[in-house]
């Protein structure tokens, strides 16, 4: 399937914008469509993974890249970051994800704002996050790492949930999972108490 993918040479890297669970993220231009996108180089298992820029947590390792890619390809919702396509580098082992571009994340926005969000803006942001979460949960997916740095925002105010490296599908009977997920400051009480049965409630917290 990767043999039918486009080459990363068709994208012009403009600047580095961050680092996620699986690799460095660039703002890039699609030279075919002239569209601005986010281009993420996927760090495969045989590469040095470092600390994932703070994205990897102690406890359960993020899911293997190809599994996370398969999951993302199935998700289509206005409040979920879009995986447009997968492109390859000089070698087939070198994989890049072409994502919808968002100008900022909520963490950096909050850090640099001169005045706090208005009540109406807070309601708008929360509503969008809840709509994205509802879509995930209706499709039996738990994100398991919701935090402001994983909430992206476009200049038009559209909020998108991102970084699905720790996401898992769930069902009945529930499979045991490590409680050492979700960045500590956002971790639900049941995870802090060591519960291995996880439901959508850990995202809602």
C-alpha positions in Angstrom: 0.0 0.0 0.0 2.9 2.4 0.8 4.1 1.8 -2.8 1.2 3.9 -4.0 2.0 6.7 -1.6 3.4 10.0 -2.8 7.0 11.0 -2.1 7.8 13.5 0.6 9.8 15.4 -2.1 6.5 16.8 -3.2 6.3 18.8 0.0 8.4 21.9 0.8 9.3 22.1 4.5 8.8 25.7 5.8 9.7 25.5 9.5 9.7 23.2 12.4 6.6 23.6 14.6 6.9 20.9 17.3 7.6 17.4 18.3 5.0 14.8 19.2 4.9 11.2 20.5 6.4 9.8 17.3 8.5 12.5 15.7 9.2 16.0 14.6 6.4 18.1 13.0 7.0 20.7 10.3 4.8 23.3 8.6 5.0 22.4 5.0 3.6 23.3 1.6 2.1 20.7 -0.8 3.8 21.7 -4.1 1.0 20.0 -6.0 -2.0 21.7 -4.4 -0.2 24.7 -2.8 -1.9 23.8 0.5 -0.2 24.4 3.9 -0.1 21.2 5.9 1.6 19.8 9.0 4.2 17.2 8.0 5.1 14.7 10.8 8.1 12.4 10.3 7.2 9.1 12.0 9.9 7.6 14.2 9.8 3.9 13.6 10.6 1.2 16.2 14.2 0.7 14.9 15.0 4.4 15.3 16.2 6.1 18.5 13.1 7.4 20.1 14.5 9.6 22.8 11.7 11.0 24.9 9.3 12.0 22.2 9.6 15.6 23.1 7.8 14.9 26.4 5.0 13.1 24.6 6.0 9.6 25.8 4.9 8.8 29.3 6.2 6.4 31.8 4.1 3.2 31.9 2.5 2.0 28.8 4.4 2.8 25.6 2.5 4.6 22.8 1.0 2.2 20.3 3.2 1.2 17.3 3.2 3.9 14.7 1.4 1.8 12.0 -1.4 1.0 14.4 -1.9 4.7 15.3 -1.9 5.6 11.6 -4.6 3.0 10.9 -6.7 4.4 13.8 -6.3 8.0 12.6 -7.2 7.1 9.0 -10.6 5.9 10.3 -11.4 9.2 12.1 -13.3 11.9 10.2 -14.7 14.7 12.4 -14.4 18.6 12.3 -13.0 18.5 15.9 -10.4 15.7 15.3 -7.1 16.5 13.6 -7.2 15.1 10.0 -4.7 12.6 8.7 -4.9 13.5 5.0 -2.4 10.9 3.6 0.8 9.0 4.3 3.9 9.8 2.2 7.2 8.1 2.0 10.8 9.3 2.1 13.8 7.9 0.2 13.3 4.6 1.9 10.0 2.8 2.5 10.9 2.7 6.2 10.8 6.5 6.2 7.2 7.5 6.7 5.6 10.9 7.0 2.1 11.8 8.0 0.4 14.7 6.2 -2.0 16.3 8.7 -4.4 19.2 8.5 -2.5 22.4 9.6 -3.6 24.2 12.7 -1.9 27.6 13.5 -1.5 27.0 17.3 -2.2 24.7 20.2 -4.2 25.8 23.2 -1.2 25.5 25.6 0.9 28.1 23.7 -2.1 30.3 23.1 -3.0 30.4 26.9 0.7 31.1 27.7 0.9 34.1 25.4 -2.6 35.7 25.7 -2.7 39.2 27.2 -6.2 38.8 28.5 -8.1 35.5 29.4 -10.7 34.0 27.2 -14.2 35.4 27.6 -16.9 33.2 29.0 -18.4 32.8 25.5 -15.0 31.7 24.1 -14.6 29.2 26.8 -18.0 27.7 26.1 -17.2 27.5 22.4 -13.8 25.7 23.0 -15.3 23.3 25.5 -18.3 22.5 23.2 -15.9 21.6 20.4 -13.7 19.4 22.6 -16.8 17.6 23.8 -18.1 17.1 20.3 -14.8 15.6 19.3 -14.8 13.4 22.4 -18.3 12.3 21.8 -17.3 11.1 18.3 -14.3 9.2 19.7 -16.3 7.5 22.4 -19.2 6.6 20.0 -16.5 4.8 18.0 -15.2 3.0 21.1 -11.9 5.0 21.3 -10.4 6.4 24.5 -7.8 9.2 23.8 -6.0 8.8 27.2 -3.8 11.9 26.9 -6.1 14.9 26.7 -4.3 18.1 27.7 -4.1 21.7 26.4 -1.0 21.0 24.3 -2.9 18.2 22.5 -5.8 20.6 21.6 -5.0 22.4 18.4 -6.8 25.5 17.1 -7.0 27.1 13.7 -7.1 30.9 13.2 -10.8 30.6 12.6 -11.3 29.2 16.1 -11.8 25.5 15.2 -10.5 23.3 17.9 -9.1 19.8 17.0 -8.1 17.0 19.3 -4.6 15.7 18.3 -1.9 13.2 19.3 -3.4 9.7 19.3 -0.2 7.9 20.4 -1.8 6.6 23.6 -5.3 6.1 22.3 -6.9 2.7 22.6 -10.1 1.0 21.5 -12.3 -0.4 24.2 -15.2 -2.9 24.5 -16.9 -5.5 26.6 -15.4 -7.2 28.5 -12.9 -4.4 29.1 -9.2 -5.3 28.7 -6.9 -4.4 31.5 -4.7 -1.4 30.7 -1.9 0.3 32.6 -3.0 3.2 34.8 0.2 5.1 34.1 -1.2 7.1 31.2 -2.4 10.7 30.8 0.0 13.4 31.8 0.1 13.5 35.6 -1.6 16.8 36.1 -4.6 15.7 34.0 -4.8 12.1 35.4 -8.2 11.0 36.6 -8.5 9.9 40.3 -9.2 6.2 39.4 -5.9 6.2 37.4 -4.0 7.6 40.4 -5.5 4.8 42.5 -4.2 2.2 40.1 -7.4 1.1 38.4 -6.6 -1.0 35.2 -10.2 -1.0 33.9 -10.5 2.2 31.8 -13.6 3.8 30.3 -14.5 7.0 28.7 -14.5 8.6 32.1 -10.7 9.1 32.1 -11.1 11.4 29.1 -14.0 13.3 30.7 -12.0 14.0 33.8 
